Structures are given as structure tokens and as C-alpha cells.
Amino acid sequence: MPAGQLHTVARVDDLPPGTARVFQVGEEEIAVFSCEDGFYASQGHCLHMGGPLGHGKLDGCILTCPWHGWQYDVRTGENEFDRALKLETYEVVVEDGEVKVAR
């Protein structure tokens, strides 16, 4: 069981593979990503200059920020250039066709 409350953000059918979207979870913007191997979630803004990650482009599980091209592995939050830089990530659970983020 995830550490934290589960928040339903979407239905599985609303997030086909290759999709990145932003959802408001409480006071936070959370970016949710649909990859071939599952769903992942992270903070909503890029570490570089705050670009909107939910509007980025996914190539497999590598996300490119739409503002300046910083890339992250959405499975781990690691920056592709400097692995020491990591997005805050959140557990995602799929139950009864719903995508839920633990916060």
C-alpha cells in the first residue's frame, strides 16, 4: 500500500501510452505520464526553470521539458544529463480502471 492518501486523477482510457498531463492534487500540480510499461507521476515543474512537465513530450519513458529540452526518466525522476538531479516522484496505483496518485 502506498505511503499517503490516494487521489484519483484520471481513468486509464484517458491516458493512452505516450501521454503526459497535469493534474491538481490538493495544493500541488502533479504531472502524470503513461508509458508502455505503466503510469508514473512527478512534480509538475522542471528543475531548470519551472517548465510545465505535463506538457512535455514522451519518447518511451523519457520526458523532454517543453521549455528548454531538459530530459528526465519518468520512472525514476532522474535527469538524463546529470543523474544527481532528480524530480520528486510519486507512487501511482491503478484500481478499477482509475489512475491514482499517492500523496
C-alpha positions, 0 to 999 in steps of 0.5 A: 500500500502506498505511503499517503492518501490516494487521489484519483486523477484520471481513468486509464482510457484517458491516458493512452501510452505516450501521454503526459498531463497535469493534474491538481492534487490538493495544493500541488500540480502533479504531472502524470505520464503513461508509458508502455510499461505503466503510469508514473507521476512527478512534480509538475515543474522542471528543475531548470526553470519551472517548465510545465512537465505535463506538457512535455513530450514522451519518447518511451519513458523519457520526458523532454521539458517543453521549455528548454529540452531538459530530459528526465526518466519518468520512472525514476525522476532522474535527469538524463544529463546529470543523474544527481538531479532528480524530480520528486516522484510519486507512487501511482496505483491503478484500481478499477480502471482509475489512475491514482496518485499517492500523496 
